[in-house]
Amino acid sequence: MMISQVSTQNATFINVLYGISALVTKIQKGYAVTLIDTDAEQIVATKIYPPAMYDQAVAYAKKLANV
């Protein structure tokens, strides 16, 4: 089961099958894409995108969560 939620500033992509989620969060420098192991409740990786690259950040988060 996969769940996606997108708004103008943030996005969350959850892959229950793999126990991971990918978040896009607005930060001062642009957008942070964070991959979280939801089973272990730990951050696995983070990548920062400039403000003009929101669509690319969302696409990368989808790819990470395999949705």
C-alpha positions in Angstrom: 0.0 0.0 0.0 1.4 3.4 -1.0 0.1 6.8 0.2 0.9 10.2 -1.3 0.1 13.7 -0.1 1.1 16.8 -1.9 0.5 20.5 -1.1 2.2 23.6 -2.5 5.0 23.6 0.1 5.4 20.0 1.3 4.9 16.4 0.1 4.9 13.1 1.9 5.2 9.7 0.1 4.8 6.6 2.2 5.5 3.1 1.0 4.1 0.8 3.7 5.3 -2.3 1.9 9.0 -1.3 2.2 8.6 0.6 5.5 9.9 3.9 4.1 8.7 7.4 3.6 10.1 10.3 1.7 9.4 13.9 2.8 9.8 17.2 0.9 10.1 20.0 3.4 10.4 23.7 2.8 13.6 25.1 4.4 15.4 28.4 4.2 17.7 27.2 1.4 14.9 25.6 -0.7 13.6 22.1 -0.2 14.9 19.2 1.8 14.1 15.7 0.5 14.4 13.2 3.4 14.2 9.4 3.2 13.1 7.8 6.5 13.1 4.2 7.5 9.7 4.1 9.2 10.4 0.7 10.8 13.6 1.9 12.5 12.4 5.5 12.8 15.7 6.8 11.5 16.7 9.2 8.7 18.5 7.3 5.9 19.4 10.2 3.6 18.7 13.9 2.9 19.2 16.0 -0.2 18.7 19.7 -0.6 17.2 21.4 -3.7 17.2 25.1 -4.4 13.9 27.0 -4.2 13.3 26.9 -8.0 13.5 23.1 -8.1 10.4 22.1 -6.1 9.1 19.8 -8.9 12.5 18.0 -9.1 12.5 17.6 -5.3 9.0 16.0 -5.4 10.1 13.7 -8.3 13.1 12.6 -6.4 11.0 11.9 -3.3 8.6 9.8 -5.3 11.6 7.9 -6.8 13.0 7.3 -3.3 9.7 6.0 -1.9 9.2 3.9 -5.0 5.7 5.3 -5.7 
